[in-house]
Amino acid sequence: MRQPCQDKAVSDWKEARRFFARLGWVSFGGPAGQIAILREELVERRRWLTPHEFSAGLNFSMLLPGPEAHQLVIYAGWKLHGLRGAIAAGALFVLPAVLLVWLAAALYASYGQLPAVQTLFGTVRPAVLAIIVAALVRMARHHLDGPRAWLLAGAAFAAIYFFQVPFPWIVLAAVGLGAAKHLTAPPAPAATPATPRPPVPWRTLGLGLLAWFAPVVLAGLVFGWDSLLASLGFFFSKVAVVTFGGAYAVLPYVADHAVNQAGWLSSAAMKDGLALAETLPGPLVKVLSFAGFFAGWNNPAPLSPWIMAALGAFLTSWVTFVPSFLFILAGGPFVELLAENPRARMILDTITAAVIGVIATLAAWFATGVFGPDQTSVLHAVIAGVSLWLLVSRQWSIPSVVGLAAAAGLLRAVW
């Protein structure tokens, strides 16, 4: 049992569950907003974590693929109540997001083709483009601190946009460049670890991998290894290990496969899914569940569209979020060693620079569905410009900007 210290309070198990359950419904604002809420609640208000513990968990989460806010929540639950705390915190945080995006996908499947709904999404898409550009500008300001970083971001953009290099290869190249930068850098003073190196948690790794892939294997055994469900499981499992930089970074890769190669859903539906995800609480990577839903909806054989859509959404959600539990539970004992590791930090900096270039390709791809040779392009440009100004200069929240654009769409549909 952990003992309280002078600047730290002990968390009650029931109170912790209530907190993480409520957090899942109010965690708007993307990873930056969610991390800010976590720091205010866990460190400043409740004092369940010390500032050092929170910073170590955040730094470690940023070194991992996947949604960093979700991983930070899992880490906080693990620090507070061990294994049961990690599972409860992580599940309660993402469950509202997953359920809401499933509901949004079902409503979109039923009513998305109505003219009024299409008009609404027509005005929301420019706002989402502005959200992506605002995130791109913010990341560039914070992370592109020299010509080398800008060159790397530009190279990543060119590799994907002009040469269609797959996103995993971009990540692997960034890892290699980061490691090479570490080898050629002047040696840093050796840091003395606060604790001895812990043993590798092989049991946790084994059980985590079993939980991760059990539904995928089951889908392959029941429906066939070349079936839609098995393909969804394997593809989004691969996505889970390269999702550095969040949903914005991995979406061009997912869209290229899901829209252009596999034909699981249309480009318009993929963009509308991102627009819906921006308005809902929880990690933005939940948009992948939207793609999984429509993969099943549009390719239902041998089941009904609703059943296959539900299975596709569930399997996609499972392999998207379960790996975060594995990464944190297996890596938690190494947080203190990895968070300040200079090689890890250099690799992360290089990946981040490449990810900024990848997000620029997302903005370019999304813009193709916003601007076109028709009379609505001027309106869309106005909405995108106003939305970007509200986000950057007036500090409006993302749901507020999307809501304003949706209101404009409703007015246009009525008039």
N, C-alpha and C positions, 0 to 999 in steps of 0.2 A: 504494500500500500504506500503510495507516495505521500510524503509529509508536506503540509503547507509551509510556506516560508513567509517572511514578513510582507513582501509585496505581491503575494499570490494567494488567491482564495481556492478552496476545494470545491469542485463541481459535484453537485448531486446528480445521480444517474437519471432520475425522472425529470429533473429540471433541464438537464442537457438534452434529453430526447425532445422535450417540448420546444427548446430553443432551435434545434436543427430542423424540426418539423415546420416551425413557423418560418425559418430562414428560407426554406425551399419555395415558399409562396411569395416572398417579398424581394427576392434577389434579382432585381432588375439592374440594368446598366452595364451589362457585360462584365468581363473579368475584373476590370479596374474598379467598378462600382462594388462588385461582390467582395473583393479583397479589402476594400475600404470598410465595408460593413463588418467583415470578420474582425478586422483589427480593432475597430471601435468597440465591438461587443465583447470579444474574447480577451483583449489586453486591457483596454482602458476602462470599460464599464464593469465587467464581471470579474476581471483579473484571474481568469482561469489559466491563461498562459502568460509567461513573462515576455517582454519585448524580444529577448534573445531567442526564446523558443519559437516565437512567431516568425521572426526573420529567418531563422534556420529552416523552418518548414517551408516558407515561401521560396527561399533560394533553391531548396531541393526540388520543389514542385516545378520551378521554372526550368530545371535541368531535364525534366522528363517530358516525353510526348504525352499529349492529351490535355484536357482542360485543367489549367492550373488552379482555378478556384475550387473545382471539385476535389482535386488532389489535396489542396490545403485543408479543406473541410475534413477529409478522411484522416489526414495527419493530426488535426486537432482532436478528432474523436479518439484516435489511437493514443495520443498523449494523455488524454483525460481518463479514458476507461478501457484501454487495451483493445483487444480484438473486437469485443462486442461494441465498444464505442466507435471504432472505425467503420464497422459494417452499418451500424445504425445511422451514424452521421452522414456517410456517403449516400446511403439509400434514401434517407429522408430528404436530402438536399436535391437529388435529381428526380425523384418520383413525381413531384408536381409538374416539372418541366416535360417529362416523358408523356405523362397522361394528357397534358394540355396540347402537346404537339400532335399526339394521336388523334385527339378530338378535332383539332384544327384541320388535320389531313382528311378526316372523314367528312367534315363539313365542306371542305374544298372539293372533294370528289363528288359530292352530291350537288353542290350549287356553284362551283367555280366557273362554269361555262356560261352562267347567266350574264347578259349584257351589263347589268348594273354592277355585278361583282367584278367583271373585267375592267370596267371603268374605274372602280375603286382601286384595284391593283395597279392600273395604269398610272395613277397619281402617287401611289405608295412607292413604286419602284424607284423614282428619282430620289426620294428621301432616303431609301436604303443605299443608293449609290453615294449620296452625301455622307452617310454614316461610315461607309467603307473608306472613302477618301479622307474623312476626319481621322479615322483610326490610322490610316497610312501616314498622314502628316504627323500625328502624335508620335508614332513609333520612329519615324525618320528623325525627328528632332531629338529623341532620347538616345537612339542607338547608332545612328550613322555619324560618327564623330571624326571622320577623316576620309581622305580620298580613297583609301583601300576599301573601306566599308561601302562607300558609294559605288565603287567599281564592282564590288561583289554583288550588290543589290541589282545593279544594271545588268550584270552578266546573268543572274538568275532570271530576271525578267525576259531577257532576250532568248535564253535557252528554252523557256516554256512557251513564250508567245510566238516566236518565230520558228523554232526548231522542234517544238512539241516533246521536249525531254521530260520524261515522267518525274513527278515530284519526289518519289523516293530516291532517285539518282541525284537530285539536287541536294537532298539532305545528306546523303553519303559523301558527296563531294565537299560539302561544307564541313562535315566532321573531319575529313582528311586534311582540308586546309587549316582547320583549327588546330589539329594535332601537329601539323608541320610548323605552324606559327609558334606553338609552345616549344618545340624542339629547337627552334632558332632564336628564341627569346633569351635574354640574359637570365641566369639562374636567380630565382627568388629565394629569400631567406626561408629556411625550413621552419614550418610551424609545428609546434609540439601538440599532438592531439590531446584533448582533455581526457579521453578514455581510451583504453586499448582497443585495437581493431576487433569488432565482434565477429563471431563465427557466421558463415554463410547459412541463411535459414532455408536449407534444402527442403524441409517439410512444407514450409509455407509456399515455396516456389512450385513444388509438385502439386499441392492442393489447388493453388491459384490457377495453374495451367489447366488442370482438370476441369475446374469450374468454368474457365474461359471457353474451352473448346468442346465441352460435353454437348451443348445444344447443336453445335455445328456438325459434330460427328453423328449425332442422332438424326439430323436432317439429311445427311448423306446416306445413312443406312436405310431410312424410311423412303425417301423420295429419289435417291440416286445421287451419285457424286457429281453429275453434270446438271443437276436440277437447279432451279432458281434459288431456292433457299440455301443450298450448299454454296452456291456462287456468292450469294450475299454474305454468308458467314465468313468465307475465306477472304473476300475482297475487303470488307470492313474491318476484319482482324488485321489485315496488312495496313489499312489506313490508321488503325489505332496506334501502331508503333512508329509512325512517321508524322503524327500530328503535332509538330513543333510550331508554335505561333498561333495555335487555336484554329477555330473553324475557318476564318478568313484565308489562312494559308493553305489549308487542305482542300477547300471547295473547288478551285480550278481543276485539280486532279480528279476529285470525285465527279464533278460535272462532265469532264471529258469522257470518263469511263461510263457513267450512268446514262448520259444523254447520247453521246456520239458513238460509243462502241457497243454497249449492251442494249441501248434503247429502252431502258427501264422507265423513263419519264421524259417529258418534253423539256426544252430549255426554259420555256415560260413557266412551267410548273416548278422547276428547280429554283428559279428566281423568286417566284411567289412564296415558296417554302421558306426561303431566307427572310423575306419580308415578314411572314407570320412569326418566325422564330425570334425576330428582333423585338416583337411586342410582348413576348412571353417571358416569365421568370426562368432562371436557371442557366446552365451553360449553353452558349450559342451552338455548340456542336450537336445539340439535339436536332438540328436541321437534317442530320443524316438519317434520323428515324423517319422523317417526312419522305426522304428518298426511298427508304426501305418499304414504307407503306405503299407508295405508288409503283414500286417494282412489282409487288404482289398484286396490286389492283389491276395493272395493265397486262400481267402475265399470270392469270389465275389457275390455269390447268395444273393438276387435275381437280382442284377444289373450286369453290365459289369465290368471286372477287373479294367479298368481305372477309372470308376466312383466310385466304392467302395474303391479303393486305395486312391483317392482324398479325399473322405469323411473320411476315416480312418486317413489319415495324418492331415486333418483339425481338427477333433475332438480331436486327441491326442495332437496336438499343443495347442489347446484352453485350455484344462484342465491342461496342463503343465505350461503355462505361465500366464494365467489369475489369478490364486491364488496369484501370486507375487504382483499384483496390490492391491488385497484385503488386504494382510498382511501389506503392506506399508501404504495404505490410512487409514486403521483402526488403525494401530499402530503408525503412524507418530507422533501424539500428545504425545505419551508416550515415545518417543525416549530418552529424557533426563533422565527419571526415570529408564528405563530398561537397558540402555547401561552400566551403572556402578553398576547395582544391583548385589551384591555378590552371591546371590543364583543363578541368571541366569548365571553368569560367571562360577560357579562351575558345573552347569548342562551342559553348553556348553563344558567345558573342558573334562567332562566325555564322552559326546557324541563323541567328536573329537577323543579321544583315541579309542573308539569302532569302529569308522568309519575307522581308519587306519587299523585295523584288517580286516574290510570288504573289503577295497581296496586290501589288500593282497590276498583275495580270488579271486578278479577280475583278478589279475596278474596270479594266478595259473590256473584259468579257461581259460584265453586268451592263456597261454603258451601251452595248449593242442592242440590248432589249429596251433601252430607255429612249434613245434618240434615233430617229429615222426620218425618211423623206415624206413626212406627212404634217398636217396642220397642228398636231399635238406636240411637236418637238419644242416649239417655243414655250408652251405651258410647262412641259417637263423640265426645260432648262431653268425656268423661273423657280419651280418647286425645288429643284436640286440646289440652285444657288442660295435660296432663302434657307433651306434646311442646313446647308453647310455653314452659313453665317450664324444661325441659331446655335448650332453645336459648338462651333469654335469660339465665337465672340461672345455669345450670350450664355453659354454653358447650359443649354437646355438638355434635359434627359432624353435618351433615345425613345422611350415610349411616347413622350410628349411630341417629339418631332414626327414620328410615324402617325400618331393620332391626328395631328394637324393636317398632314398630307391626306389621310383617309377622309377627314372632314371635307377637304377640297374635292376629293373624288365623289363623295356623296352629293355635294352641291351640284357638281357637273352632271351627275347621273339624273338628278331631279330636273335640272334646267335644260 
